[in-house]
Amino acid sequence: MKSKQQIKKNNINHIAGHCGIPDLIVNGQVIGENYGYRDTVVYQCSPGFRLIGSSVRICQQDHNWSGQLPSCVPVSCGHPGSPIYGRTSGNGFNFNDVVTFSCNIGYLMQGPTKAQCQANRQWSQPPPICKVIDCGHPGIPPNAILSGEKYTFGSTVHYSCSGRRSLIGQASRTCQLNGHWSGTMPHCSGDTAGTCGDPGIPGHGSREQTNFRTKSVVQFSCELGYILHGSEERTCLANGSWTGRQPECKVISCGDPGIPANGLRYGDDYVVGQNVTYMCQPGYTMEANSSKIRTSVTCPTPPQISNGKQEGINFDWGFSISYVCSPGYELSFPAVLTCVGNGTWSGEVPQCLQPTRTACENPGVPRHGSQNNTFGYQVGNIVQFHCRKGYLLQGSTTRTCLPDLTWSGIQPECIAHSCKQPESPAHTNVAGMDLPSLGYTLIYTCQPGFFLAGGSEHRVCRSDGTWTGKIPFCEVPDDVFAQNYIWKGSYNYKGKKQPMTLTITHFNASSGRVNATLTNSNMELLLSGLYKSQEARLMLHIYLIKAPYHTSANKLKEDKWAMDGFVSAEPDGATYVFQGFIQGKDYGQFGLQRLGLNMSKGSNSLNQSHGTNSSSVAIAILVPFFALILAGFGFYLYKQRTAPKTQYTGCSVHENNNGQAAFENPMYDTNAKSVEGKAVRFDPNLNTVCTMV
């Protein structure tokens, strides 16, 4: 037994297409908008993540996507390394992980304190350098002797005096964490004899002079990246002391550069040689030649519509605008346009239509052709196109007047050709092309919302002027009125629109019997009728009225009230509309859109078979000739990786069932399982699968 969750998932899959909306992946996206039989979607990971599993999935005959759902895992930058005389701390080395660097006691860090793993699998910063703290030469007083050759952190030097002189002060000094020597310099008793002694050398500094006698002058300088504090020049006085103050070299700091409004800053080391990087927050862009000034992303003025106006004056990123129509007009569909990050508007622009207008404009007649408009141009009606003898129709064989008073499909044209015009099936688009080794070929695809119910997807012109294969035919799914689907819309009564809801309570797939409940503001009608799938037509009659007895309800039966309409697919193929006319006094046109399942009816109802919103079937003929080769190579480039070539079975296009030709597909690895490497073989009458060999 299937769980309720599994059944619910299957039902949802059947709503949106032959295979339904493919499962989404965390930290990735699905590329592809068609979910019909043989349609393909590609999975792609967001920057900083890599794909585990197959990136390509194909919609199969069993309403399932091929293969297994891939996943996106963070890329790894590996261990960034630890600075010498330091260490690296962090909980991970994957995308967006941050590590912190630190130096051992007695060492100063030169470089970044942190690094972050980036999408390119590189760390944002290299490890820093840990330099030992240098206190510099401590200096030697006159007549003194210095013992000790190291002047770095923890080192100790010792002083003694020459001859019989006595040392006054501390005999030893130690280099400390702050870069200074402990204590003060001692001195020796007795006469200095015209010398001041060695004044010392500051850490990260230098001194060239070595003459320390009276009136001698010494000068100090610092390494690059350091600035001198104290006396740059000192003179030896007669009393044995130096003028000025002991110099010190301190690292140059530029200070905190600040964080601009609506921006981010990376880098927290502000000393010479270190960099900080700026990025803008979502919705803002960095101005040219500037690291601080940002301007918000702004979209251009949105499109204007006739007989209407826009609502909303903020065109900045993240804000939305809508449209309202002038008095006497109605929106073709509710529309909200949103300014997105690249400075463009998302969404579709509606039209303002006159509510009294219920028909499309004449779609026109192709040159050298004709138009069958028996039912007129009312919403929901279909016109069919034909070509004269000696011409072949290309484009849409039929077009449907949609609720927004536009036509579905593409305008056809008649192309001169010696082959006889084959019968033009409804709800199909036709393309013709000369193919190597085959000749002139017609390729059929179903319009959005229809699926190929039979016949051939391609037909080749023979030498005698006839066509190979069989006439294809595209249909709305037989179970479009499956149980528990809810349809919502309105109907015209005495010239005014009234809201209505139609809930399907029973559907028999074999007989086409449909039972439904229609509810409006003041009554509930129980309806029943037969759905004719080949005509996509349903007529519903009343068999019970649930309402307080009053004249209007009683007259419904007397007037033989009935709903008579046709089902068609929306342009995107994702939803269906049921529209037509209500038979009865003062009633007029109605229009309903299928919204989804009524899940409140309990688990039993979920066992019913529900309809599929099939998108158009892929152009079959292209795959055996070049689509699998080019698309496979395109995906190969798209994935930017090199894989060993694998011998793969392709399919030559003949009327026989087993014509095959081998070719190499660079998309697949030789170690892949056969179920992960499916391609489709298109036969005029059979739907089979080519597998990896």
RARA-V959714 format. One record per residue. N is the residue number from 1. RES is the residue in one letter. SS is DSSP state (hx for helix, st for strand, lp for the rest). PHI is phi as a letter, one per 20 degrees, with the letter a starting at -180 (NA if undefined). Layout:
# RARA-V959714
{{N | RES | SS | PHI} {N | RES | SS | PHI}}
This chain:
# RARA-V959714
{{1 | M | lp | NA} {2 | K | lp | e} {3 | S | lp | f} {4 | K | hx | f} {5 | Q | hx | f} {6 | Q | hx | f} {7 | I | hx | f} {8 | K | hx | f} {9 | K | hx | f} {10 | N | hx | f} {11 | N | hx | f} {12 | I | hx | f} {13 | N | hx | g} {14 | H | hx | f} {15 | I | hx | f} {16 | A | hx | e} {17 | G | lp | r} {18 | H | lp | g} {19 | C | lp | d} {20 | G | lp | m} {21 | I | lp | f} {22 | P | lp | f} {23 | D | lp | g} {24 | L | lp | e} {25 | I | lp | c} {26 | V | lp | f} {27 | N | lp | m} {28 | G | st | b} {29 | Q | st | b} {30 | V | st | d} {31 | I | st | d} {32 | G | lp | p} {33 | E | lp | d} {34 | N | lp | d} {35 | Y | lp | c} {36 | G | lp | e} {37 | Y | lp | g} {38 | R | lp | m} {39 | D | lp | f} {40 | T | st | c} {41 | V | st | c} {42 | V | st | c} {43 | Y | st | e} {44 | Q | st | c} {45 | C | st | e} {46 | S | lp | f} {47 | P | lp | g} {48 | G | lp | n} {49 | F | st | c} {50 | R | st | c} {51 | L | st | e} {52 | I | st | d} {53 | G | lp | o} {54 | S | lp | f} {55 | S | lp | e} {56 | V | st | d} {57 | R | st | c} {58 | I | st | d} {59 | C | st | f} {60 | Q | lp | d} {61 | Q | lp | f} {62 | D | lp | e} {63 | H | lp | m} {64 | N | lp | d} {65 | W | st | e} {66 | S | lp | f} {67 | G | lp | m} {68 | Q | lp | d} {69 | L | lp | f} {70 | P | lp | f} {71 | S | st | c} {72 | C | st | d} {73 | V | st | d} {74 | P | st | f} {75 | V | lp | f} {76 | S | st | d} {77 | C | lp | e} {78 | G | lp | m} {79 | H | lp | f} {80 | P | lp | f} {81 | G | lp | n} {82 | S | lp | d} {83 | P | lp | f} {84 | I | lp | f} {85 | Y | lp | m} {86 | G | st | b} {87 | R | st | b} {88 | T | st | d} {89 | S | st | c} {90 | G | lp | r} {91 | N | lp | e} {92 | G | lp | a} {93 | F | lp | c} {94 | N | st | e} {95 | F | lp | g} {96 | N | lp | m} {97 | D | lp | f} {98 | V | st | d} {99 | V | st | d} {100 | T | st | d} {101 | F | st | d} {102 | S | st | b} {103 | C | st | d} {104 | N | lp | f} {105 | I | lp | g} {106 | G | lp | n} {107 | Y | st | c} {108 | L | st | d} {109 | M | st | e} {110 | Q | st | c} {111 | G | lp | p} {112 | P | lp | f} {113 | T | lp | e} {114 | K | st | c} {115 | A | st | b} {116 | Q | st | c} {117 | C | st | f} {118 | Q | lp | d} {119 | A | lp | f} {120 | N | lp | e} {121 | R | lp | m} {122 | Q | lp | d} {123 | W | st | f} {124 | S | lp | f} {125 | Q | lp | b} {126 | P | lp | f} {127 | P | lp | f} {128 | P | lp | f} {129 | I | st | d} {130 | C | st | d} {131 | K | st | d} {132 | V | st | f} {133 | I | lp | f} {134 | D | st | d} {135 | C | lp | e} {136 | G | lp | m} {137 | H | st | f} {138 | P | lp | f} {139 | G | lp | n} {140 | I | st | c} {141 | P | lp | f} {142 | P | lp | g} {143 | N | lp | m} {144 | A | st | d} {145 | I | st | c} {146 | L | st | d} {147 | S | st | d} {148 | G | lp | p} {149 | E | lp | d} {150 | K | lp | d} {151 | Y | lp | c} {152 | T | st | d} {153 | F | lp | g} {154 | G | lp | n} {155 | S | lp | f} {156 | T | st | c} {157 | V | st | d} {158 | H | st | c} {159 | Y | st | d} {160 | S | st | b} {161 | C | st | d} {162 | S | lp | e} {163 | G | lp | m} {164 | R | lp | d} {165 | R | lp | f} {166 | S | lp | d} {167 | L | st | e} {168 | I | st | d} {169 | G | lp | o} {170 | Q | lp | f} {171 | A | lp | e} {172 | S | st | c} {173 | R | st | c} {174 | T | st | c} {175 | C | st | f} {176 | Q | lp | d} {177 | L | lp | f} {178 | N | lp | e} {179 | G | lp | n} {180 | H | lp | d} {181 | W | st | e} {182 | S | lp | f} {183 | G | lp | m} {184 | T | lp | c} {185 | M | lp | f} {186 | P | lp | f} {187 | H | st | b} {188 | C | st | d} {189 | S | lp | f} {190 | G | lp | n} {191 | D | lp | f} {192 | T | lp | e} {193 | A | lp | l} {194 | G | lp | m} {195 | T | st | c} {196 | C | lp | d} {197 | G | lp | n} {198 | D | st | f} {199 | P | lp | f} {200 | G | lp | n} {201 | I | st | c} {202 | P | lp | f} {203 | G | lp | f} {204 | H | lp | m} {205 | G | st | c} {206 | S | st | b} {207 | R | st | b} {208 | E | lp | e} {209 | Q | lp | f} {210 | T | lp | c} {211 | N | lp | e} {212 | F | lp | d} {213 | R | st | e} {214 | T | lp | g} {215 | K | lp | m} {216 | S | lp | f} {217 | V | st | d} {218 | V | st | d} {219 | Q | st | c} {220 | F | st | c} {221 | S | st | b} {222 | C | st | d} {223 | E | lp | f} {224 | L | lp | f} {225 | G | lp | n} {226 | Y | st | c} {227 | I | st | c} {228 | L | st | e} {229 | H | st | d} {230 | G | lp | o} {231 | S | lp | e} {232 | E | lp | f} {233 | E | st | c} {234 | R | st | c} {235 | T | st | d} {236 | C | st | e} {237 | L | lp | e} {238 | A | lp | f} {239 | N | lp | e} {240 | G | lp | n} {241 | S | lp | d} {242 | W | st | e} {243 | T | lp | f} {244 | G | lp | m} {245 | R | lp | c} {246 | Q | lp | g} {247 | P | lp | f} {248 | E | st | b} {249 | C | st | d} {250 | K | st | d} {251 | V | st | f} {252 | I | lp | f} {253 | S | st | d} {254 | C | lp | e} {255 | G | lp | m} {256 | D | lp | f} {257 | P | lp | f} {258 | G | lp | n} {259 | I | lp | d} {260 | P | lp | f} {261 | A | lp | g} {262 | N | lp | m} {263 | G | st | c} {264 | L | st | c} {265 | R | st | c} {266 | Y | st | d} {267 | G | lp | o} {268 | D | lp | c} {269 | D | lp | d} {270 | Y | lp | d} {271 | V | st | e} {272 | V | lp | g} {273 | G | lp | n} {274 | Q | lp | e} {275 | N | lp | d} {276 | V | lp | c} {277 | T | st | c} {278 | Y | st | d} {279 | M | st | c} {280 | C | st | e} {281 | Q | lp | f} {282 | P | lp | g} {283 | G | lp | n} {284 | Y | st | c} {285 | T | st | c} {286 | M | st | e} {287 | E | lp | f} {288 | A | lp | f} {289 | N | lp | l} {290 | S | lp | b} {291 | S | lp | d} {292 | K | lp | c} {293 | I | lp | e} {294 | R | st | d} {295 | T | st | c} {296 | S | st | f} {297 | V | lp | f} {298 | T | st | c} {299 | C | lp | e} {300 | P | lp | f} {301 | T | lp | g} {302 | P | lp | f} {303 | P | lp | g} {304 | Q | lp | e} {305 | I | lp | c} {306 | S | lp | f} {307 | N | lp | m} {308 | G | st | a} {309 | K | st | b} {310 | Q | st | e} {311 | E | st | d} {312 | G | lp | o} {313 | I | lp | c} {314 | N | lp | e} {315 | F | lp | d} {316 | D | st | f} {317 | W | lp | g} {318 | G | lp | n} {319 | F | lp | e} {320 | S | st | c} {321 | I | st | c} {322 | S | st | c} {323 | Y | st | c} {324 | V | st | c} {325 | C | st | e} {326 | S | lp | f} {327 | P | lp | g} {328 | G | lp | n} {329 | Y | st | c} {330 | E | st | c} {331 | L | st | f} {332 | S | lp | f} {333 | F | lp | a} {334 | P | lp | f} {335 | A | lp | c} {336 | V | st | c} {337 | L | st | d} {338 | T | st | d} {339 | C | st | f} {340 | V | lp | d} {341 | G | lp | f} {342 | N | lp | e} {343 | G | lp | n} {344 | T | lp | c} {345 | W | st | e} {346 | S | st | e} {347 | G | lp | o} {348 | E | lp | d} {349 | V | lp | e} {350 | P | lp | e} {351 | Q | lp | c} {352 | C | st | d} {353 | L | st | d} {354 | Q | st | f} {355 | P | lp | f} {356 | T | lp | f} {357 | R | lp | e} {358 | T | lp | c} {359 | A | st | c} {360 | C | lp | e} {361 | E | lp | f} {362 | N | lp | g} {363 | P | lp | f} {364 | G | lp | n} {365 | V | lp | d} {366 | P | lp | f} {367 | R | lp | f} {368 | H | lp | m} {369 | G | st | c} {370 | S | st | b} {371 | Q | st | c} {372 | N | st | d} {373 | N | lp | d} {374 | T | lp | g} {375 | F | lp | e} {376 | G | lp | n} {377 | Y | lp | d} {378 | Q | st | f} {379 | V | lp | g} {380 | G | lp | n} {381 | N | lp | e} {382 | I | st | d} {383 | V | st | d} {384 | Q | st | c} {385 | F | st | d} {386 | H | st | c} {387 | C | st | d} {388 | R | lp | f} {389 | K | lp | f} {390 | G | lp | n} {391 | Y | st | c} {392 | L | st | d} {393 | L | st | e} {394 | Q | st | c} {395 | G | st | o} {396 | S | st | e} {397 | T | lp | f} {398 | T | st | c} {399 | R | st | c} {400 | T | st | d} {401 | C | st | f} {402 | L | lp | e} {403 | P | lp | g} {404 | D | lp | e} {405 | L | lp | m} {406 | T | lp | d} {407 | W | st | e} {408 | S | lp | f} {409 | G | lp | m} {410 | I | lp | c} {411 | Q | lp | f} {412 | P | lp | e} {413 | E | st | b} {414 | C | st | d} {415 | I | st | d} {416 | A | st | f} {417 | H | lp | a} {418 | S | lp | f} {419 | C | lp | f} {420 | K | lp | f} {421 | Q | lp | f} {422 | P | lp | f} {423 | E | lp | f} {424 | S | lp | e} {425 | P | lp | f} {426 | A | lp | f} {427 | H | lp | m} {428 | T | st | c} {429 | N | st | d} {430 | V | st | d} {431 | A | st | c} {432 | G | st | c} {433 | M | st | b} {434 | D | st | e} {435 | L | st | d} {436 | P | lp | g} {437 | S | lp | m} {438 | L | lp | d} {439 | G | st | n} {440 | Y | st | f} {441 | T | st | c} {442 | L | st | e} {443 | I | st | d} {444 | Y | st | d} {445 | T | st | c} {446 | C | st | f} {447 | Q | lp | f} {448 | P | lp | g} {449 | G | lp | n} {450 | F | lp | d} {451 | F | st | c} {452 | L | st | f} {453 | A | st | e} {454 | G | st | r} {455 | G | lp | n} {456 | S | lp | d} {457 | E | lp | e} {458 | H | st | b} {459 | R | st | c} {460 | V | st | d} {461 | C | st | f} {462 | R | lp | e} {463 | S | lp | f} {464 | D | lp | e} {465 | G | lp | n} {466 | T | lp | e} {467 | W | st | d} {468 | T | lp | f} {469 | G | lp | m} {470 | K | lp | c} {471 | I | lp | f} {472 | P | lp | f} {473 | F | st | b} {474 | C | st | d} {475 | E | st | c} {476 | V | lp | f} {477 | P | lp | g} {478 | D | lp | g} {479 | D | lp | d} {480 | V | lp | f} {481 | F | lp | d} {482 | A | lp | f} {483 | Q | lp | g} {484 | N | lp | m} {485 | Y | st | f} {486 | I | st | d} {487 | W | st | d} {488 | K | st | c} {489 | G | st | r} {490 | S | st | b} {491 | Y | st | b} {492 | N | st | e} {493 | Y | st | c} {494 | K | lp | l} {495 | G | lp | n} {496 | K | st | c} {497 | K | st | f} {498 | Q | st | c} {499 | P | st | f} {500 | M | st | b} {501 | T | st | c} {502 | L | st | d} {503 | T | st | d} {504 | I | st | f} {505 | T | st | e} {506 | H | st | b} {507 | F | st | b} {508 | N | lp | d} {509 | A | lp | f} {510 | S | lp | f} {511 | S | lp | e} {512 | G | lp | n} {513 | R | st | f} {514 | V | st | c} {515 | N | st | d} {516 | A | st | b} {517 | T | st | d} {518 | L | st | d} {519 | T | st | c} {520 | N | lp | c} {521 | S | lp | f} {522 | N | lp | c} {523 | M | lp | b} {524 | E | st | c} {525 | L | st | d} {526 | L | st | e} {527 | L | st | d} {528 | S | st | b} {529 | G | st | a} {530 | L | st | d} {531 | Y | st | e} {532 | K | st | e} {533 | S | lp | f} {534 | Q | lp | f} {535 | E | lp | e} {536 | A | lp | l} {537 | R | st | c} {538 | L | st | c} {539 | M | st | d} {540 | L | st | d} {541 | H | st | d} {542 | I | st | e} {543 | Y | st | c} {544 | L | st | a} {545 | I | st | d} {546 | K | st | d} {547 | A | lp | a} {548 | P | lp | g} {549 | Y | lp | f} {550 | H | lp | b} {551 | T | hx | f} {552 | S | hx | f} {553 | A | hx | f} {554 | N | hx | f} {555 | K | hx | f} {556 | L | hx | g} {557 | K | hx | f} {558 | E | hx | f} {559 | D | lp | e} {560 | K | lp | l} {561 | W | lp | g} {562 | A | st | b} {563 | M | st | d} {564 | D | st | c} {565 | G | st | b} {566 | F | st | c} {567 | V | st | d} {568 | S | st | b} {569 | A | st | e} {570 | E | lp | f} {571 | P | lp | g} {572 | D | lp | e} {573 | G | lp | m} {574 | A | lp | e} {575 | T | lp | c} {576 | Y | st | c} {577 | V | st | c} {578 | F | st | d} {579 | Q | st | b} {580 | G | st | r} {581 | F | st | c} {582 | I | st | e} {583 | Q | st | e} {584 | G | lp | q} {585 | K | lp | f} {586 | D | lp | m} {587 | Y | st | e} {588 | G | st | b} {589 | Q | st | f} {590 | F | st | c} {591 | G | st | b} {592 | L | st | c} {593 | Q | st | c} {594 | R | st | f} {595 | L | st | e} {596 | G | st | r} {597 | L | st | e} {598 | N | lp | e} {599 | M | hx | e} {600 | S | hx | e} {601 | K | hx | e} {602 | G | lp | n} {603 | S | lp | f} {604 | N | hx | f} {605 | S | hx | f} {606 | L | hx | f} {607 | N | hx | f} {608 | Q | lp | f} {609 | S | lp | e} {610 | H | lp | d} {611 | G | lp | f} {612 | T | lp | d} {613 | N | lp | e} {614 | S | lp | f} {615 | S | lp | e} {616 | S | lp | f} {617 | V | lp | f} {618 | A | lp | f} {619 | I | lp | f} {620 | A | hx | f} {621 | I | hx | f} {622 | L | hx | f} {623 | V | hx | f} {624 | P | hx | f} {625 | F | hx | e} {626 | F | hx | b} {627 | A | hx | f} {628 | L | hx | f} {629 | I | hx | f} {630 | L | hx | f} {631 | A | hx | f} {632 | G | hx | f} {633 | F | hx | f} {634 | G | hx | f} {635 | F | hx | f} {636 | Y | hx | f} {637 | L | hx | f} {638 | Y | hx | f} {639 | K | hx | e} {640 | Q | lp | l} {641 | R | lp | b} {642 | T | lp | d} {643 | A | lp | c} {644 | P | lp | g} {645 | K | lp | f} {646 | T | st | c} {647 | Q | st | f} {648 | Y | st | c} {649 | T | st | e} {650 | G | st | d} {651 | C | st | c} {652 | S | lp | e} {653 | V | lp | e} {654 | H | lp | c} {655 | E | lp | f} {656 | N | lp | f} {657 | N | lp | e} {658 | N | lp | c} {659 | G | lp | f} {660 | Q | st | c} {661 | A | st | b} {662 | A | st | e} {663 | F | st | b} {664 | E | st | d} {665 | N | st | d} {666 | P | lp | f} {667 | M | lp | f} {668 | Y | lp | d} {669 | D | lp | e} {670 | T | lp | f} {671 | N | lp | e} {672 | A | lp | f} {673 | K | lp | f} {674 | S | hx | f} {675 | V | hx | f} {676 | E | hx | e} {677 | G | lp | c} {678 | K | lp | e} {679 | A | st | c} {680 | V | st | d} {681 | R | st | d} {682 | F | st | d} {683 | D | lp | d} {684 | P | lp | g} {685 | N | lp | c} {686 | L | lp | d} {687 | N | st | d} {688 | T | st | c} {689 | V | st | c} {690 | C | st | e} {691 | T | lp | d} {692 | M | st | f} {693 | V | lp | d}}
